[in-house]
Amino acid sequence: MKSINFKKLILKRGRSSLMEIISSIDDSISIYDATGKKIIGSAGTKDERFPIRLDGETIAWISGGKASHIIANILSHLAEKERDIKCLAEETLNKYKELTMLYALNEKMAMSLELEKIGHVIIAEAVKMIKADNASIMLMDKNKGVLRILSALGKEYNPKVELKPDEGIAGYIFNSGKAEIVNKVESDKRFVAGANRIYSIMCAPLKVKDKIFGVINISSEKPYDYTASDLKFFTALASQAASAIEIAHLYDAEKRQKEMLERENINLTYNLRQKFSPARILGTSRQIRDILDKVEKIADIPINVLITGETGTGKELIAKAIHYNSSRFGKPFVVVNCSAVPEPIFESEMFGIEKGVATGVDKRMGKIEQANGGTLFLDEIGDMPLSCQAKMLRIIESQQLERLGSRESIPLNIRVIAATNKDLKKEVENGNFREDLFYRLNVMNFHIPPLRERREDIPLLINYFLDNCTRKFCKQQMRFSADAIKLLMQYNWPGNVRELENEIERAVALCVSDVVTIYDLSDNIRNQSKIAFMETEALLIDESEKAIINKALIEAKGNKSKAAKALGISREGLRKKMKRFGLK
């Protein structure tokens, strides 16, 4: 017997070469096929034959030679090993093909984040990867509580079909959360018949972290068309599809949220532009109209502005009108009350600070950087400390800043509008305000006159604030009596428009009727001057006399003679007073 490596030959040449292997070992050995027909060898027909088996099935016979039975057993064993190796190789190849297909599917799904496009990609690839005549993806509509088709291929699926979670095979799989093969659908009570004749179905849930939001189906018009290995691969495909669909859902939700915020931002910006439009700022006086005319002219010119005027005259309102009617209207409008920023923290509040400058300090953006691209409104600039003024001047001149603790310069594009109730020229003369900063800010000056110098604007402002207050307090339509308006017109308003607004709000809150009278006004207004007080007293007397006469007429049941007698005056005197007070 020749020495030979059986295993190597079996693995290298395959089961079909068994007879060549044996003949090369011993010429006296004969090989027969499974039917008993001699293939090779010289042994006689009476020689004892030994079977070569594979999985219990005789694949060949061997006879002749003393070691025939041993060789038969060895070859049977090697045939089984060969079979196992081939099966493993085929399984590995199939796994490789499946992974390659899933990887390719993943790449195609990554090409788009739109839900419908991803759905089309998934079912198109599923049909290619697994034999199928139809395919569909159904997602749960939370509003209606039904499964609705996202994407479908084949004639079987109606894009308008809807299934409740307990309807059809898809509804059952959605509820159970387990993939399933149905190879004989006509006998399955869960099956909902469609346009085509379907015999085999595979259905798997679309699930991410135990959250099921839909199902994926494929079907065939052939019976018993799907195997356990198909279901295993299909389940892997469903898992990958679920992740892609979930990402698309999140992207879609984020996209809708972004679009909604953009619409809200556009609407808000539009409303702000309308609210602070010069045409909407109340005032018919020549001074106010001149200011608003200048606002429209310089709104889009990138120059610094200084607004002066007493407290409560509306300096911030003018600043906003400039900002929201310029090309910067969509950018930040940052307000800084200079009198409220203490000198020790001025630099960190205005310029920002880097992390680690001090223990426990985090990185923070300053007010100036927040206004980048927009407008920085420095209110009460006259109260800014001198040391801070020098730092602010450098920012305005260089249009650059460095955060506290940083050496990196940040480029700026800001418009500076400053406001003060002080006379900055006098402050410069007194050494309280830097002259160079004053001239940097005072490129364009708006001086808003106090309310006492434009009394013709008071009735307009009264009606505006009255309308706002009635809506705010949910009251019916109201008006001011002529006497009340007269008193409000006579008052000097040291607090200007802000004080007027507060007075209207107080009067509306206290008034119990639909007419605001002098009695609803504050003592400060009623006692504004001796003349106003005397006029008020006269009005009070007239009101009292009118009430007494009216009461006498009611008690006399309209009889003027009886009423005159009760009042102690003549009938003609009563007639004149009734005419004066408008009584009938």
C-alpha positions as CSV (number, residue, x, y, z in Angstrom):
1,M,0.0,0.0,0.0
2,K,1.4,3.4,-1.0
3,S,1.7,6.1,1.6
4,I,-0.9,8.8,0.9
5,N,-2.4,11.8,2.7
6,F,-6.1,10.9,2.4
7,K,-7.4,14.1,4.1
8,K,-5.3,16.4,1.9
9,L,-6.5,14.6,-1.3
10,I,-10.1,14.5,-0.2
11,L,-10.1,18.2,0.7
12,K,-8.1,19.2,-2.4
13,R,-9.8,17.0,-5.0
14,G,-13.3,16.4,-3.7
15,R,-15.5,13.4,-3.2
16,S,-15.7,12.7,-6.9
17,S,-12.0,11.6,-6.9
18,L,-12.4,8.8,-4.3
19,M,-11.8,6.0,-6.9
20,E,-8.6,7.6,-8.2
21,I,-7.3,7.9,-4.6
22,I,-8.1,4.3,-3.8
23,S,-6.6,3.0,-7.0
24,S,-3.4,4.8,-6.3
25,I,-3.2,3.0,-2.9
26,D,-3.6,-0.6,-4.0
27,D,-4.3,-2.0,-7.5
28,S,-6.1,-5.0,-5.9
29,I,-8.8,-2.8,-4.5
30,S,-12.0,-2.3,-6.5
31,I,-14.4,0.6,-6.3
32,Y,-18.1,0.4,-7.0
33,D,-20.7,3.1,-7.2
34,A,-23.7,3.3,-5.0
35,T,-25.7,0.9,-7.3
36,G,-22.9,-1.8,-7.2
37,K,-21.5,-1.0,-10.6
38,K,-17.7,-1.5,-10.8
39,I,-15.9,1.8,-11.5
40,I,-12.3,0.7,-11.1
41,G,-10.2,-2.2,-9.8
42,S,-9.6,-5.9,-10.4
43,A,-11.2,-7.6,-7.5
44,G,-13.6,-10.4,-8.3
45,T,-17.3,-10.2,-7.8
46,K,-17.2,-12.5,-4.8
47,D,-15.0,-10.2,-2.8
48,E,-16.5,-8.8,0.4
49,R,-17.6,-5.2,-0.1
50,F,-17.5,-2.4,2.5
51,P,-19.7,0.7,2.2
52,I,-18.4,4.3,2.1
53,R,-21.2,6.3,3.8
54,L,-22.1,10.0,4.1
55,D,-24.9,11.1,6.4
56,G,-26.0,7.4,6.7
57,E,-26.3,7.1,2.9
58,T,-24.0,4.7,0.9
59,I,-22.2,6.8,-1.7
60,A,-19.8,4.0,-2.9
61,W,-18.4,0.4,-2.1
62,I,-14.9,-0.9,-1.7
63,S,-13.6,-4.4,-1.9
64,G,-10.4,-6.4,-2.2
65,G,-7.4,-6.1,0.0
66,K,-7.1,-6.8,3.7
67,A,-7.6,-3.2,4.8
68,S,-10.7,-2.5,2.7
69,H,-13.0,-2.1,5.7
70,I,-10.5,0.2,7.4
71,I,-10.2,2.3,4.2
72,A,-14.0,2.4,3.8
73,N,-14.3,3.8,7.4
74,I,-11.5,6.3,6.9
75,L,-13.0,7.5,3.6
76,S,-16.5,7.8,5.1
77,H,-15.0,9.9,7.9
78,L,-13.1,12.1,5.4
79,A,-16.2,12.5,3.2
80,E,-18.1,13.8,6.2
81,K,-15.3,16.2,7.1
82,E,-15.2,17.4,3.5
83,R,-19.0,17.9,3.6
84,D,-18.7,19.9,6.8
85,I,-15.9,22.1,5.4
86,K,-17.9,22.7,2.3
87,C,-21.0,23.6,4.3
88,L,-18.9,25.9,6.5
89,A,-17.4,27.5,3.4
90,E,-20.9,28.0,1.9
91,E,-22.2,29.5,5.1
92,T,-19.3,31.8,5.4
93,L,-19.7,32.8,1.8
94,N,-23.4,33.4,2.4
95,K,-22.7,35.5,5.5
96,Y,-20.2,37.5,3.5
97,K,-22.8,38.1,0.8
98,E,-25.4,39.1,3.4
99,L,-23.0,41.5,5.1
100,T,-22.0,42.9,1.8
101,M,-25.7,43.4,0.8
102,L,-26.5,45.0,4.2
103,Y,-23.5,47.3,3.9
104,A,-24.6,48.3,0.4
105,L,-28.1,48.9,1.7
106,N,-26.7,51.0,4.6
107,E,-24.7,53.1,2.1
108,K,-27.8,53.7,-0.1
109,M,-30.0,54.6,2.9
110,A,-27.3,57.1,4.1
111,M,-27.6,58.9,0.8
112,S,-30.9,60.5,2.0
113,L,-32.5,61.5,5.3
114,E,-35.9,61.9,3.9
115,L,-38.3,59.3,5.2
116,E,-40.1,58.4,1.9
117,K,-36.9,58.1,-0.1
118,I,-35.4,55.8,2.6
119,G,-38.6,53.7,2.5
120,H,-38.3,53.3,-1.3
121,V,-34.6,52.3,-1.0
122,I,-35.3,49.7,1.7
123,I,-38.1,47.8,-0.1
124,A,-36.3,48.0,-3.5
125,E,-33.2,46.4,-2.0
126,A,-35.2,43.9,0.0
127,V,-36.9,42.6,-3.2
128,K,-33.4,42.2,-4.8
129,M,-31.8,40.5,-1.8
130,I,-34.7,38.1,-1.0
131,K,-36.9,36.6,-3.7
132,A,-40.2,38.5,-3.5
133,D,-43.0,39.6,-5.7
134,N,-44.3,42.3,-3.4
135,A,-42.8,44.4,-0.5
136,S,-44.1,47.1,1.8
137,I,-43.2,49.2,4.9
138,M,-46.0,50.1,7.2
139,L,-45.6,52.7,10.0
140,M,-47.9,53.4,12.9
141,D,-49.9,56.7,12.6
142,K,-50.1,57.8,16.3
143,N,-52.9,60.2,15.6
144,K,-55.2,57.6,14.0
145,G,-53.8,54.5,15.8
146,V,-53.5,52.6,12.5
147,L,-50.6,51.1,10.4
148,R,-50.3,53.1,7.1
149,I,-48.1,52.2,4.1
150,L,-44.9,54.3,3.8
151,S,-43.6,52.6,0.6
152,A,-44.6,49.6,-1.4
153,L,-43.6,47.6,-4.5
154,G,-45.8,45.2,-6.5
155,K,-49.5,45.1,-7.3
156,E,-50.5,43.6,-3.9
157,Y,-50.3,46.7,-1.8
158,N,-52.7,49.6,-1.9
159,P,-51.0,52.8,-0.8
160,K,-54.2,53.9,1.0
161,V,-54.6,50.7,3.0
162,E,-54.8,51.1,6.8
163,L,-54.6,48.3,9.4
164,K,-55.4,48.4,13.0
165,P,-52.8,46.8,15.3
166,D,-55.0,43.7,15.7
167,E,-55.7,43.3,11.9
168,G,-53.9,41.2,9.4
169,I,-50.5,39.5,9.7
170,A,-48.8,42.9,9.8
171,G,-51.0,44.0,12.8
172,Y,-50.2,40.7,14.6
173,I,-46.5,41.1,14.1
174,F,-46.7,44.7,15.2
175,N,-48.3,43.6,18.5
176,S,-46.1,40.6,19.1
177,G,-42.8,42.2,18.1
178,K,-41.6,38.9,16.6
179,A,-40.7,38.2,13.0
180,E,-42.6,35.4,11.3
181,I,-42.8,33.3,8.1
182,V,-46.3,32.3,6.8
183,N,-45.8,29.9,3.9
184,K,-49.4,28.9,3.5
185,V,-51.3,32.2,3.8
186,E,-54.7,31.0,2.5
187,S,-55.1,28.9,5.6
188,D,-54.0,31.6,8.0
189,K,-57.0,33.4,9.5
190,R,-55.0,36.6,10.1
191,F,-54.4,37.1,6.4
192,V,-56.2,40.0,4.7
193,A,-56.5,39.2,0.9
194,G,-55.4,41.8,-1.6
195,A,-55.3,42.2,-5.4
196,N,-52.7,39.4,-6.0
197,R,-52.6,35.7,-5.1
198,I,-50.1,35.4,-2.3
199,Y,-48.8,32.1,-0.9
200,S,-45.8,33.0,1.2
201,I,-45.2,36.0,3.5
202,M,-42.3,37.2,5.7
203,C,-43.0,40.0,8.1
204,A,-40.7,41.6,10.7
205,P,-41.3,44.4,13.2
206,L,-39.4,47.7,12.8
207,K,-38.0,48.2,16.3
208,V,-35.4,50.4,18.0
209,K,-34.7,49.9,21.7
210,D,-37.9,47.9,22.3
211,K,-39.9,50.6,20.7
212,I,-41.9,49.2,17.7
213,F,-43.1,51.8,15.2
214,G,-44.0,49.7,12.2
215,V,-43.5,46.5,10.1
216,I,-41.8,45.4,6.9
217,N,-43.4,42.8,4.7
218,I,-42.2,40.8,1.7
219,S,-44.4,38.2,-0.1
220,S,-44.2,35.6,-2.9
221,E,-46.7,34.1,-5.2
222,K,-45.1,30.7,-4.7
223,P,-45.9,28.4,-1.7
224,Y,-43.3,27.6,0.9
225,D,-40.9,30.1,-0.7
226,Y,-39.1,31.2,2.5
227,T,-36.8,29.4,4.9
228,A,-35.5,30.0,8.4
229,S,-32.2,31.3,6.9
230,D,-34.3,33.8,4.9
231,L,-36.1,34.9,8.0
232,K,-32.8,35.4,9.9
233,F,-31.4,37.6,7.1
234,F,-34.7,39.4,6.8
235,T,-34.7,40.2,10.5
236,A,-31.2,41.7,10.2
237,L,-32.4,43.8,7.3
238,A,-35.5,44.9,9.3
239,S,-33.2,46.0,12.2
240,Q,-31.0,48.0,9.9
241,A,-34.1,49.5,8.2
242,A,-35.6,50.4,11.6
243,S,-32.5,52.4,12.6
244,A,-32.5,54.3,9.3
245,I,-36.2,55.1,9.6
246,E,-35.8,56.2,13.2
247,I,-32.9,58.6,12.2
248,A,-35.1,59.9,9.3
249,H,-38.0,60.4,11.8
250,L,-35.6,62.4,14.1
251,Y,-34.3,64.4,11.2
252,D,-37.8,65.1,9.9
253,A,-38.9,66.2,13.4
254,E,-35.9,68.4,13.7
255,K,-36.4,69.8,10.3
256,R,-40.1,70.6,11.1
257,Q,-39.0,72.2,14.4
258,K,-36.4,74.3,12.6
259,E,-38.9,75.4,9.9
260,M,-41.4,76.3,12.6
261,L,-38.8,78.3,14.5
262,E,-37.7,80.0,11.3
263,R,-41.4,80.9,10.6
264,E,-41.9,82.1,14.1
265,N,-38.6,84.1,13.9
266,I,-39.7,85.7,10.6
267,N,-43.1,86.5,12.1
268,L,-41.6,87.9,15.3
269,T,-39.1,90.0,13.3
270,Y,-41.9,91.2,11.1
271,N,-44.1,92.1,14.1
272,L,-41.2,93.9,15.7
273,R,-40.5,95.9,12.5
274,Q,-44.2,96.8,12.4
275,K,-44.3,97.6,16.1
276,F,-41.3,99.8,16.0
277,S,-41.9,101.3,12.6
278,P,-41.7,105.1,12.8
279,A,-45.2,105.2,11.3
280,R,-46.4,103.4,14.5
281,I,-44.8,105.7,17.0
282,L,-47.5,108.1,18.3
283,G,-47.1,111.8,18.1
284,T,-48.4,114.6,16.0
285,S,-46.2,117.3,17.3
286,R,-43.6,118.9,15.0
287,Q,-40.7,117.8,17.3
288,I,-41.7,114.1,17.2
289,R,-42.4,114.1,13.4
290,D,-39.0,115.6,12.8
291,I,-37.3,112.9,14.9
292,L,-39.2,110.1,13.1
293,D,-38.3,111.6,9.7
294,K,-34.6,111.5,10.7
295,V,-35.0,107.9,12.0
296,E,-36.1,106.7,8.6
297,K,-33.2,108.6,6.9
298,I,-30.4,107.3,9.0
299,A,-31.7,103.8,10.0
300,D,-29.6,102.0,7.4
301,I,-26.6,104.3,7.6
302,P,-24.0,102.6,9.9
303,I,-23.3,105.6,12.1
304,N,-23.3,105.8,15.9
305,V,-26.3,107.6,17.5
306,L,-26.7,109.5,20.8
307,I,-30.3,109.9,22.1
308,T,-30.9,112.5,24.8
309,G,-33.9,113.4,26.8
310,E,-35.5,113.3,30.2
311,T,-36.4,110.0,31.9
312,G,-39.5,108.4,30.4
313,T,-39.5,110.2,27.1
314,G,-39.1,107.0,25.0
315,K,-35.4,106.9,24.2
316,E,-35.3,103.1,24.0
317,L,-38.3,103.2,21.7
318,I,-36.4,105.5,19.2
319,A,-33.3,103.2,19.5
320,K,-35.5,100.1,18.6
321,A,-37.1,102.1,15.7
322,I,-33.6,102.7,14.3
323,H,-32.5,99.0,14.7
324,Y,-35.7,97.3,13.4
325,N,-35.9,99.5,10.4
326,S,-32.4,98.9,9.3
327,S,-30.7,96.0,7.6
328,R,-29.7,94.7,11.0
329,F,-33.3,94.0,12.0
330,G,-32.8,90.2,12.0
331,K,-29.8,90.5,14.3
332,P,-29.6,91.0,18.1
333,F,-30.7,94.2,19.8
334,V,-28.8,94.0,23.1
335,V,-29.6,96.5,25.9
336,V,-27.0,97.4,28.5
337,N,-28.1,99.6,31.5
338,C,-24.7,101.3,32.2
339,S,-25.8,102.5,35.6
340,A,-26.5,98.9,36.7
341,V,-23.1,97.3,35.8
342,P,-20.7,97.7,38.7
343,E,-17.2,98.8,37.8
344,P,-15.4,95.7,39.2
345,I,-17.3,93.3,36.9
346,F,-17.8,95.7,33.9
347,E,-15.1,94.1,31.8
348,S,-16.3,90.5,32.3
349,E,-20.0,91.4,31.8
350,M,-19.3,93.5,28.6
351,F,-16.3,91.7,27.1
352,G,-16.9,88.1,28.3
353,I,-14.5,85.8,30.1
354,E,-12.5,82.7,29.3
355,K,-12.8,79.5,31.3
356,G,-10.2,79.1,34.1
357,V,-9.5,82.8,34.6
358,A,-10.5,82.2,38.2
359,T,-11.5,79.1,40.2
360,G,-14.9,77.9,39.2
361,V,-15.3,80.4,36.3
362,D,-16.7,79.1,33.1
363,K,-16.4,80.6,29.6
364,R,-19.0,83.3,29.1
365,M,-19.9,85.5,26.2
366,G,-20.1,89.2,27.0
367,K,-22.9,91.7,26.1
368,I,-20.8,93.2,23.3
369,E,-20.2,89.9,21.6
370,Q,-23.9,89.0,21.9
371,A,-24.7,92.1,19.9
372,N,-22.3,91.2,17.1
373,G,-23.9,91.8,13.7
374,G,-26.7,93.8,15.4
375,T,-27.1,96.8,17.7
376,L,-25.6,97.5,21.1
377,F,-27.9,100.0,23.0
378,L,-26.0,101.6,25.9
379,D,-28.7,103.1,28.1
380,E,-27.8,105.7,30.7
381,I,-24.3,106.0,29.2
382,G,-23.8,109.1,31.3
383,D,-23.5,106.9,34.4
384,M,-20.7,104.7,33.0
385,P,-17.5,105.0,35.2
386,L,-14.5,106.8,33.6
387,S,-12.3,103.8,33.6
388,C,-15.0,101.8,31.7
389,Q,-15.4,104.6,29.2
390,A,-11.8,104.2,28.0
391,K,-12.4,100.5,27.4
392,M,-15.7,101.1,25.6
393,L,-14.0,103.8,23.4
394,R,-11.4,101.3,22.3
395,I,-14.1,98.8,21.3
396,I,-16.0,101.3,19.3
397,E,-12.9,102.5,17.5
398,S,-11.3,99.1,16.7
399,Q,-14.4,97.0,16.3
400,Q,-12.6,94.2,18.0
401,L,-12.6,92.8,21.5
402,E,-10.7,90.3,23.7
403,R,-12.4,88.3,26.3
404,L,-11.1,88.6,29.8
405,G,-8.2,86.1,30.1
406,S,-7.8,85.7,26.3
407,R,-5.3,87.1,23.8
408,E,-7.4,86.3,20.8
409,S,-9.1,89.2,19.1
410,I,-12.7,88.7,18.0
411,P,-13.8,90.9,15.1
412,L,-17.0,92.9,15.6
413,N,-19.7,94.4,13.4
414,I,-21.9,96.3,15.8
415,R,-23.8,99.6,15.7
416,V,-23.7,101.6,18.9
417,I,-26.7,103.6,20.1
418,A,-26.3,105.4,23.4
419,A,-28.9,107.2,25.5
420,T,-28.8,109.5,28.5
421,N,-30.9,111.9,30.5
422,K,-27.8,113.9,31.4
423,D,-26.2,116.9,29.5
424,L,-23.1,115.1,28.3
425,K,-21.4,118.4,27.3
426,K,-21.6,119.6,30.9
427,E,-20.4,116.2,32.1
428,V,-17.4,116.6,29.8
429,E,-16.7,120.0,31.2
430,N,-17.0,118.7,34.7
431,G,-14.6,115.9,33.9
432,N,-17.2,113.1,34.4
433,F,-17.3,112.0,30.8
434,R,-14.5,111.5,28.2
435,E,-14.6,114.0,25.4
436,D,-13.3,111.6,22.8
437,L,-16.1,109.1,23.7
438,F,-18.7,111.8,23.5
439,Y,-17.7,112.7,20.0
440,R,-17.5,109.1,19.0
441,L,-21.1,108.6,20.1
442,N,-22.6,111.9,19.1
443,V,-22.3,111.4,15.3
444,M,-26.1,111.7,15.1
445,N,-28.0,113.2,17.9
446,F,-31.7,112.9,18.7
447,H,-33.1,115.0,21.5
448,I,-36.6,113.9,22.6
449,P,-38.6,116.8,24.1
450,P,-40.4,116.3,27.4
451,L,-44.2,115.7,27.3
452,R,-44.9,119.2,28.7
453,E,-43.4,120.7,25.6
454,R,-45.6,118.7,23.2
455,R,-49.0,118.7,25.0
456,E,-50.8,118.1,21.6
457,D,-49.6,114.5,21.8
458,I,-51.3,113.8,25.1
459,P,-54.8,112.9,23.8
460,L,-53.4,110.5,21.3
461,L,-51.2,108.8,23.9
462,I,-54.2,108.7,26.3
463,N,-56.4,106.8,23.8
464,Y,-53.5,104.4,23.0
465,F,-52.7,103.5,26.6
466,L,-56.5,103.3,27.4
467,D,-57.0,100.8,24.6
468,N,-54.0,98.7,25.8
469,C,-55.2,98.7,29.4
470,T,-58.8,97.7,28.7
471,R,-57.5,94.7,26.7
472,K,-55.0,93.9,29.5
473,F,-57.6,94.0,32.2
474,C,-60.3,92.4,30.1
475,K,-62.6,95.3,30.5
476,Q,-65.3,96.7,28.2
477,Q,-64.6,99.7,25.9
478,M,-63.9,102.8,28.0
479,R,-63.3,106.5,27.5
480,F,-62.1,109.5,29.5
481,S,-64.5,112.3,30.4
482,A,-63.7,115.8,28.9
483,D,-62.9,117.1,32.4
484,A,-60.4,114.2,33.0
485,I,-58.7,114.8,29.7
486,K,-58.5,118.6,30.6
487,L,-56.7,117.8,33.9
488,L,-54.3,115.4,32.2
489,M,-53.5,118.0,29.6
490,Q,-52.7,120.6,32.3
491,Y,-50.4,118.4,34.2
492,N,-46.6,118.9,33.7
493,W,-45.7,115.2,33.6
494,P,-42.2,115.2,35.2
495,G,-42.1,111.4,34.5
496,N,-43.1,112.1,30.9
497,V,-44.7,109.3,28.8
498,R,-43.9,106.6,31.3
499,E,-45.7,108.5,34.0
500,L,-48.7,109.1,31.8
501,E,-48.9,105.4,31.0
502,N,-48.8,104.5,34.7
503,E,-51.6,107.1,35.4
504,I,-53.8,105.6,32.7
505,E,-53.3,102.1,33.9
506,R,-54.1,103.1,37.5
507,A,-57.3,105.0,36.5
508,V,-58.6,102.1,34.3
509,A,-57.9,99.6,37.2
510,L,-59.9,101.6,39.7
511,C,-62.7,102.8,37.5
512,V,-66.0,101.0,38.0
513,S,-67.9,102.4,35.0
514,D,-67.1,102.8,31.3
515,V,-66.2,106.5,31.7
516,V,-63.0,107.5,33.5
517,T,-63.7,110.7,35.4
518,I,-61.5,113.1,37.4
519,Y,-62.4,111.1,40.5
520,D,-60.5,108.1,39.1
521,L,-57.3,110.2,38.7
522,S,-54.6,110.3,41.3
523,D,-54.4,113.1,43.9
524,N,-51.2,114.2,42.3
525,I,-53.1,115.0,39.1
526,R,-56.1,116.6,40.7
527,N,-54.1,118.8,43.0
528,Q,-51.5,119.7,40.3
529,S,-52.0,123.5,40.8
530,K,-54.2,125.9,42.6
531,I,-56.0,126.8,39.4
532,A,-56.6,123.2,38.5
533,F,-57.8,122.6,42.1
534,M,-60.2,125.5,42.0
535,E,-61.6,124.3,38.6
536,T,-61.9,120.8,40.0
537,E,-63.8,122.2,43.0
538,A,-66.1,124.1,40.7
539,L,-66.7,120.9,38.7
540,L,-67.5,119.1,41.9
541,I,-70.0,121.7,43.0
542,D,-71.6,121.6,39.6
543,E,-71.9,117.8,39.8
544,S,-73.4,118.0,43.3
545,E,-75.9,120.7,42.3
546,K,-76.9,118.7,39.2
547,A,-77.4,115.6,41.3
548,I,-79.6,117.5,43.9
549,I,-81.8,119.0,41.2
550,N,-82.2,115.7,39.5
551,K,-83.2,114.0,42.8
552,A,-85.8,116.8,43.5
553,L,-87.4,116.3,40.0
554,I,-87.6,112.5,40.5
555,E,-89.3,113.0,43.9
556,A,-91.7,115.5,42.4
557,K,-92.4,113.0,39.6
558,G,-91.4,115.6,37.0
559,N,-93.5,118.5,38.5
560,K,-91.3,121.5,38.1
561,S,-93.3,123.7,40.5
562,K,-93.1,121.2,43.3
563,A,-89.4,120.6,42.6
564,A,-88.6,124.3,42.6
565,K,-90.5,124.8,45.9
566,A,-88.6,121.9,47.5
567,L,-85.3,123.4,46.3
568,G,-86.3,126.9,47.5
569,I,-85.9,128.6,44.1
570,S,-88.3,130.0,41.6
571,R,-89.7,127.9,38.7
572,E,-87.9,130.1,36.2
573,G,-84.6,129.6,38.2
574,L,-85.1,125.8,38.1
575,R,-85.8,126.0,34.3
576,K,-82.4,127.8,33.7
577,K,-80.5,125.3,35.9
578,M,-82.1,122.3,34.1
579,K,-81.1,123.9,30.8
580,R,-77.5,124.4,32.0
581,F,-77.1,120.8,33.2
582,G,-78.9,119.3,30.3
583,L,-81.8,117.9,32.4
584,K,-85.3,117.3,30.9
